[in-house]
Amino acid sequence: MICEDNFNSLTKRAKNYKYFSMNYIEYDACKNARIIHNNENLIFMLVDFFNTDLPGTMASLQNIGTIEYLKPDEFEEVARLSQKCRLQSRGFEGETPQWYSEWLNENSIIIKRKGSKIVGFCCVSVYNKGTTLWIRELAVDPAYQRMGYGKELVEHAITYGVKDGATKGFLLADVLNKNAIGLYNKYNFYATNDDYELQLLRKG
């Protein structure tokens, strides 16, 4: 989260930017955002989305099916898939096989297949003393998008969280990724503050 002093510093600096939206908002409106990029050309923030009743959301789901998890010998495949999705959402750069290996040491990665091919995945964790599901990363191969795989991954993530004792859920989303936000809203993940454009580009 952004402290007020940091917000004021960014606001002062951003007045030199070509696109400057922070003059339209107060600190309280974006204090839950996280700084993703902060350099001389761009300040880019993402907003937290929360589901405060994960069991209630799970109760409305139907025909969940069996949850399948990534195996250690599939790190290379899922890393290649993540690179295919690179920059489809601002801030998403894709990851390496090593990153997924390290994530799997303490967390889980849910996958979806088309035949034997992995076409989507979702990195999940339950933290905060076992109360909160964190959906860390969700991606679907561009060739298989808009076929329901993202929906199934979110439903499996919610099911995973509730079965592990989570009562609420959390994820981070780019405020410009309207398709993703529409999907998350469908499963009761909502931004904790008003929906503002927080991309700032330097002049020149």
C-alpha positions as CSV (number, residue, x, y, z in Angstrom):
1,M,0.0,0.0,0.0
2,I,1.1,3.6,-0.6
3,C,1.7,5.8,2.4
4,E,0.5,9.4,2.2
5,D,4.0,10.9,2.0
6,N,4.8,8.6,-0.9
7,F,1.6,9.6,-2.6
8,N,2.3,13.3,-2.2
9,S,5.8,12.8,-3.6
10,L,4.5,10.9,-6.7
11,T,1.8,13.6,-7.2
12,K,4.4,16.4,-7.2
13,R,6.7,14.5,-9.6
14,A,3.8,13.4,-11.9
15,K,2.9,17.0,-12.7
16,N,5.7,16.9,-15.4
17,Y,4.1,13.9,-17.1
18,K,2.2,14.0,-20.4
19,Y,-0.7,12.0,-18.9
20,F,-1.4,12.9,-15.3
21,S,-4.5,11.6,-13.6
22,M,-3.5,12.0,-9.9
23,N,-4.8,15.6,-9.9
24,Y,-8.3,14.0,-10.0
25,I,-8.0,11.9,-6.9
26,E,-7.3,12.2,-3.2
27,Y,-4.9,9.9,-1.3
28,D,-7.8,7.8,0.2
29,A,-8.9,6.9,-3.3
30,C,-5.7,5.0,-4.2
31,K,-4.1,4.2,-0.9
32,N,-4.8,0.5,-1.5
33,A,-3.0,0.5,-4.9
34,R,0.5,-0.9,-5.3
35,I,3.3,0.6,-7.3
36,I,4.4,-1.8,-10.1
37,H,6.6,0.4,-12.2
38,N,8.2,3.7,-11.1
39,N,10.8,5.2,-13.3
40,E,11.5,8.5,-15.1
41,N,8.9,7.6,-17.9
42,L,6.1,5.8,-16.1
43,I,4.4,5.3,-12.9
44,F,2.0,2.3,-13.0
45,M,-0.2,1.0,-10.2
46,L,-2.4,-2.0,-9.7
47,V,-5.5,-2.2,-7.4
48,D,-6.4,-4.8,-4.9
49,F,-9.6,-6.8,-5.4
50,F,-11.2,-8.6,-2.5
51,N,-13.9,-11.3,-2.0
52,T,-15.0,-11.0,1.6
53,D,-17.2,-14.2,1.5
54,L,-15.4,-16.9,-0.3
55,P,-17.6,-19.8,1.1
56,G,-20.7,-17.9,-0.1
57,T,-19.3,-17.6,-3.5
58,M,-18.3,-21.3,-3.6
59,A,-21.8,-22.2,-2.6
60,S,-23.1,-20.7,-5.8
61,L,-20.7,-22.7,-8.1
62,Q,-21.9,-25.8,-10.0
63,N,-20.1,-28.7,-11.7
64,I,-16.6,-27.7,-10.5
65,G,-15.0,-30.9,-11.6
66,T,-11.6,-32.2,-10.4
67,I,-8.9,-29.8,-9.7
68,E,-5.6,-30.7,-11.4
69,Y,-2.2,-29.4,-10.1
70,L,1.1,-28.7,-11.8
71,K,3.7,-31.4,-11.5
72,P,7.4,-30.7,-11.0
73,D,8.3,-31.9,-14.4
74,E,6.0,-29.3,-16.0
75,F,7.7,-26.1,-15.0
76,E,9.1,-25.6,-18.5
77,E,5.7,-25.9,-20.1
78,V,4.0,-23.5,-17.8
79,A,6.8,-21.0,-18.1
80,R,6.5,-21.1,-21.9
81,L,2.8,-20.5,-21.6
82,S,3.3,-17.5,-19.3
83,Q,5.7,-16.0,-21.9
84,K,3.0,-16.3,-24.5
85,C,0.8,-14.1,-22.3
86,R,3.5,-11.6,-21.6
87,L,2.1,-8.0,-21.4
88,Q,-1.4,-9.0,-22.2
89,S,-2.1,-7.3,-19.0
90,R,0.2,-4.4,-18.0
91,G,2.7,-5.5,-15.5
92,F,2.6,-9.2,-16.4
93,E,6.0,-10.2,-17.7
94,G,5.8,-14.0,-17.5
95,E,8.0,-16.1,-15.3
96,T,10.8,-18.6,-15.5
97,P,10.7,-22.3,-14.7
98,Q,12.7,-21.5,-11.5
99,W,10.0,-19.1,-10.4
100,Y,7.3,-21.7,-10.6
101,S,9.5,-24.3,-8.9
102,E,10.1,-21.9,-6.0
103,W,6.3,-21.1,-5.8
104,L,5.4,-24.7,-5.7
105,N,7.7,-25.3,-2.7
106,E,5.1,-23.7,-0.4
107,N,2.1,-23.1,-2.6
108,S,0.0,-24.6,-5.4
109,I,-0.4,-24.1,-9.1
110,I,-3.8,-25.2,-10.6
111,I,-3.8,-26.1,-14.3
112,K,-6.3,-26.7,-17.1
113,R,-5.6,-29.0,-20.0
114,K,-6.8,-29.4,-23.6
115,G,-5.9,-33.0,-24.2
116,S,-2.4,-33.4,-22.8
117,K,-1.5,-29.7,-23.3
118,I,-1.6,-27.2,-20.5
119,V,-3.6,-24.3,-21.7
120,G,-4.1,-22.3,-18.5
121,F,-2.8,-22.1,-15.0
122,C,-3.5,-20.2,-11.7
123,C,-0.9,-19.8,-8.9
124,V,-2.7,-19.9,-5.5
125,S,-1.8,-19.7,-1.9
126,V,-3.6,-19.5,1.4
127,Y,-2.0,-17.1,3.9
128,N,-2.9,-14.8,6.8
129,K,-3.2,-17.6,9.3
130,G,-5.1,-19.7,6.8
131,T,-7.9,-17.2,6.3
132,T,-7.2,-15.7,2.9
133,L,-6.9,-17.1,-0.6
134,W,-4.3,-15.3,-2.7
135,I,-4.7,-15.7,-6.5
136,R,-1.2,-14.7,-7.4
137,E,-1.2,-15.2,-11.2
138,L,-3.7,-16.5,-13.7
139,A,-3.0,-17.0,-17.4
140,V,-4.6,-18.8,-20.4
141,D,-2.8,-19.5,-23.7
142,P,-3.9,-16.8,-26.2
143,A,-5.0,-19.5,-28.6
144,Y,-7.5,-20.8,-26.0
145,Q,-8.8,-17.6,-24.5
146,R,-12.6,-16.9,-24.4
147,M,-13.3,-20.6,-24.2
148,G,-14.1,-20.7,-20.4
149,Y,-10.7,-21.8,-19.1
150,G,-10.2,-18.6,-17.1
151,K,-13.6,-19.0,-15.5
152,E,-12.8,-22.6,-14.6
153,L,-9.5,-21.6,-13.1
154,V,-11.1,-18.9,-10.9
155,E,-13.7,-21.4,-9.8
156,H,-11.1,-24.0,-9.0
157,A,-9.0,-21.4,-7.1
158,I,-12.0,-20.5,-5.0
159,T,-12.7,-24.1,-4.3
160,Y,-9.1,-24.7,-3.4
161,G,-9.2,-21.8,-0.9
162,V,-12.4,-22.7,0.8
163,K,-11.3,-26.4,1.2
164,D,-8.1,-25.1,2.8
165,G,-10.1,-23.0,5.3
166,A,-10.0,-19.6,3.6
167,T,-13.0,-17.3,4.3
168,K,-11.9,-14.4,2.0
169,G,-9.9,-14.0,-1.2
170,F,-7.5,-11.5,-2.7
171,L,-6.0,-10.7,-6.0
172,L,-4.3,-7.8,-7.8
173,A,-5.5,-6.5,-11.2
174,D,-4.7,-3.8,-13.7
175,V,-7.5,-1.2,-13.7
176,L,-7.5,-1.2,-17.5
177,N,-7.9,-4.9,-17.9
178,K,-11.7,-4.8,-18.2
179,N,-12.1,-8.4,-19.3
180,A,-10.3,-9.7,-16.3
181,I,-12.1,-7.3,-13.9
182,G,-15.4,-8.5,-15.4
183,L,-14.5,-12.1,-14.7
184,Y,-13.3,-11.3,-11.1
185,N,-16.5,-9.2,-10.4
186,K,-18.6,-12.2,-11.5
187,Y,-17.0,-14.1,-8.6
188,N,-17.4,-11.3,-6.1
189,F,-13.9,-9.9,-6.2
190,Y,-14.3,-6.1,-6.1
191,A,-11.8,-3.2,-5.9
192,T,-11.4,-1.7,-2.5
193,N,-11.5,1.9,-3.9
194,D,-13.0,3.7,-6.8
195,D,-12.0,2.7,-10.3
196,Y,-9.5,5.3,-11.5
197,E,-7.0,5.4,-14.3
198,L,-3.6,5.5,-12.6
199,Q,-1.2,5.3,-15.5
200,L,1.1,8.3,-15.6
201,L,3.4,8.9,-18.6
202,R,6.2,11.4,-18.7
203,K,6.2,14.2,-21.3
204,G,8.4,14.0,-24.3
